[in-house]
Amino acid sequence: MPLAGLWVVAAVLAMTAGAPAHAADLDAGRHKAEPCKTCHGPDGNATTPGIPSLAGQPAIFTHWQLIKFRDGRRKDPQMSAFAASLSDADMADLAAYYAAQPSRPRPSPTDPEKVAIGGRLAEQHHCASCHRPGLVGHEQVPRLVGQDLTYLVKLLRGFKAQTAGDLDGTMSMAVERLSEADIENLAHYIADLSGRSARP
């Protein structure tokens, strides 16, 4: 396991040590997700450009994002207000529910030239070493395939500007040296992966 992964495991264990165990309840998560439907879709597959899909995201990743919104490490007018009143059990239920939902592709118009350059950048920066082949994510690492172009550009720009933060700083370091053109090209490549299965 990479050193960054060990840090994450240690952090999770430290946070949960001594806490009462909670077996996530998918049915409870479905009910608790009612307020989320407007933006993230009825089953976690968003259709509004710039809004992330939650379906198929690893449960640990979603749980961590909710913790960060609750404690102020991530800020968003809607999400921060929503997460402020969530208990740890609520977060576990929501994360488990969304992890169990099948992710659907979100076709985005992509530029073939940018897709090709982005593919080379993804290989050069070893994106699949953390996000796994196909960028499907696992554990604390998010699923990128299935997100739309607008959101991907916004996310990468956020890491570059340090207005978005990841758990161990890996993404902040990875994006630090990317140019705006690199960000556009990578986003086109990932969005193209997302849309391929939707094409005839």
C-alpha positions as CSV (number, residue, x, y, z in Angstrom):
1,M,0.0,0.0,0.0
2,P,1.4,3.5,-0.9
3,L,2.4,5.7,2.0
4,A,-0.5,8.1,1.3
5,G,-2.9,5.2,1.6
6,L,-1.4,4.2,5.0
7,W,-1.9,7.8,6.2
8,V,-5.5,7.6,5.2
9,V,-6.1,4.3,7.0
10,A,-4.4,5.6,10.1
11,A,-6.5,8.8,10.0
12,V,-9.7,6.8,9.6
13,L,-8.8,4.4,12.5
14,A,-7.9,7.4,14.7
15,M,-11.2,9.1,14.0
16,T,-13.3,6.0,14.6
17,A,-11.4,4.6,17.6
18,G,-13.7,4.3,20.6
19,A,-16.7,5.4,18.5
20,P,-19.8,3.1,18.6
21,A,-19.9,0.8,15.6
22,H,-22.7,1.6,13.2
23,A,-23.8,-0.9,10.5
24,A,-24.9,1.3,7.6
25,D,-28.5,1.1,6.7
26,L,-29.2,1.4,3.0
27,D,-33.0,1.9,3.4
28,A,-32.3,4.6,6.0
29,G,-29.8,6.2,3.6
30,R,-32.5,6.2,0.8
31,H,-34.8,8.2,3.1
32,K,-32.1,10.5,4.2
33,A,-31.1,11.2,0.6
34,E,-34.5,12.8,-0.2
35,P,-33.2,16.4,0.1
36,C,-30.3,15.5,-2.2
37,K,-32.4,14.5,-5.2
38,T,-32.9,18.0,-6.5
39,C,-29.2,18.4,-7.3
40,H,-27.8,14.9,-7.4
41,G,-30.7,13.1,-9.0
42,P,-33.1,10.6,-7.5
43,D,-30.6,7.8,-7.5
44,G,-27.4,9.8,-7.2
45,N,-27.0,10.2,-11.0
46,A,-26.9,14.0,-11.5
47,T,-28.1,15.5,-14.8
48,T,-27.3,19.2,-14.2
49,P,-23.9,20.3,-15.6
50,G,-21.4,21.0,-12.9
51,I,-23.1,18.9,-10.2
52,P,-21.3,15.7,-9.3
53,S,-22.9,12.3,-9.5
54,L,-22.8,10.4,-6.2
55,A,-23.9,7.0,-7.6
56,G,-21.2,4.4,-7.4
57,Q,-18.9,6.5,-5.3
58,P,-16.9,4.5,-2.8
59,A,-18.6,4.8,0.6
60,I,-15.4,5.8,2.4
61,F,-15.0,8.7,-0.1
62,T,-18.5,10.0,0.3
63,H,-18.4,9.7,4.1
64,W,-15.2,11.7,4.2
65,Q,-16.6,14.5,2.0
66,L,-19.6,14.8,4.3
67,I,-17.3,15.0,7.3
68,K,-15.3,17.8,5.6
69,F,-18.4,19.7,4.8
70,R,-19.6,19.3,8.4
71,D,-16.3,20.5,10.0
72,G,-15.7,23.3,7.5
73,R,-12.7,21.9,5.5
74,R,-14.9,21.9,2.4
75,K,-17.3,24.8,1.9
76,D,-20.4,25.1,-0.2
77,P,-23.5,27.1,0.7
78,Q,-25.9,24.1,0.2
79,M,-23.7,21.2,1.2
80,S,-22.2,22.9,4.3
81,A,-25.7,23.7,5.6
82,F,-26.9,20.2,4.9
83,A,-24.0,18.4,6.5
84,A,-24.0,20.6,9.6
85,S,-26.7,18.6,11.2
86,L,-25.7,15.1,10.1
87,S,-24.6,12.5,12.6
88,D,-21.9,10.0,11.9
89,A,-24.7,7.4,11.5
90,D,-26.4,9.6,8.9
91,M,-23.2,10.0,6.9
92,A,-22.6,6.2,7.0
93,D,-26.2,5.5,5.8
94,L,-26.0,8.1,3.0
95,A,-22.5,6.9,1.8
96,A,-23.6,3.3,1.8
97,Y,-26.8,4.1,-0.1
98,Y,-25.0,6.0,-2.9
99,A,-22.2,3.4,-3.1
100,A,-24.9,0.8,-3.9
101,Q,-26.5,2.8,-6.8
102,P,-25.3,2.0,-10.3
103,S,-23.5,4.8,-12.0
104,R,-24.8,5.9,-15.3
105,P,-22.7,7.7,-18.0
106,R,-23.0,11.4,-18.5
107,P,-22.3,12.2,-22.1
108,S,-20.4,15.5,-22.6
109,P,-19.3,17.1,-25.8
110,T,-15.6,16.5,-26.0
111,D,-12.8,17.6,-28.4
112,P,-11.0,14.5,-29.8
113,E,-7.7,16.4,-29.9
114,K,-8.0,17.3,-26.2
115,V,-9.1,13.8,-25.4
116,A,-5.9,12.4,-27.0
117,I,-3.7,14.9,-25.2
118,G,-5.5,14.3,-21.9
119,G,-5.0,10.6,-22.2
120,R,-1.3,11.1,-22.5
121,L,-1.4,13.4,-19.4
122,A,-3.4,10.9,-17.4
123,E,-0.7,8.2,-18.2
124,Q,2.1,10.6,-17.5
125,H,0.7,11.6,-14.1
126,H,-0.3,8.0,-13.2
127,C,-3.9,8.8,-12.6
128,A,-4.9,5.1,-12.7
129,S,-2.5,4.3,-9.9
130,C,-4.9,5.9,-7.4
131,H,-8.2,6.0,-9.3
132,R,-7.7,2.5,-10.7
133,P,-7.9,1.6,-14.4
134,G,-11.0,3.2,-16.0
135,L,-10.8,5.8,-13.2
136,V,-13.5,3.9,-11.2
137,G,-12.1,4.8,-7.8
138,H,-11.9,2.8,-4.6
139,E,-11.9,3.3,-0.8
140,Q,-11.1,7.0,-0.2
141,V,-10.3,7.7,-3.9
142,P,-13.3,9.0,-5.9
143,R,-14.8,7.6,-9.0
144,L,-14.2,10.0,-11.9
145,V,-15.8,8.2,-14.7
146,G,-19.4,9.2,-14.8
147,Q,-18.8,12.9,-14.1
148,D,-19.5,15.6,-16.6
149,L,-17.0,17.9,-18.3
150,T,-18.1,21.0,-16.4
151,Y,-17.7,19.4,-13.0
152,L,-14.4,17.9,-13.9
153,V,-12.9,21.2,-15.0
154,K,-14.3,22.9,-11.9
155,L,-12.8,20.2,-9.6
156,L,-9.4,20.3,-11.2
157,R,-9.3,24.1,-11.1
158,G,-10.3,23.9,-7.4
159,F,-7.4,21.7,-6.6
160,K,-5.1,24.0,-8.5
161,A,-6.4,27.1,-6.7
162,Q,-6.4,25.1,-3.4
163,T,-10.1,25.9,-2.9
164,A,-10.8,22.1,-3.0
165,G,-8.8,19.8,-0.8
166,D,-8.3,16.1,-0.6
167,L,-7.6,14.0,2.4
168,D,-3.9,13.6,2.2
169,G,-2.8,16.3,-0.3
170,T,-2.1,13.9,-3.2
171,M,-4.4,15.7,-5.6
172,S,-3.2,19.2,-4.6
173,M,0.3,18.1,-5.4
174,A,-0.6,16.3,-8.6
175,V,-2.5,19.4,-10.0
176,E,0.0,22.0,-8.8
177,R,2.0,22.0,-12.0
178,L,-0.8,21.6,-14.5
179,S,-1.5,24.5,-16.8
180,E,-5.1,25.6,-17.7
181,A,-4.7,23.8,-21.0
182,D,-3.6,20.6,-19.1
183,I,-6.7,20.8,-16.9
184,E,-9.0,21.2,-20.0
185,N,-7.3,18.3,-21.7
186,L,-7.5,16.0,-18.7
187,A,-11.2,16.9,-18.1
188,H,-12.0,16.2,-21.8
189,Y,-10.3,12.8,-21.5
190,I,-12.1,11.8,-18.3
191,A,-15.5,13.1,-19.7
192,D,-14.9,11.1,-22.9
193,L,-14.4,7.9,-20.8
194,S,-17.7,8.8,-19.1
195,G,-19.6,9.1,-22.3
196,R,-18.2,6.2,-24.3
197,S,-20.7,3.6,-22.9
198,A,-23.6,5.9,-23.8
199,R,-22.7,5.9,-27.5
200,P,-24.3,3.5,-29.9
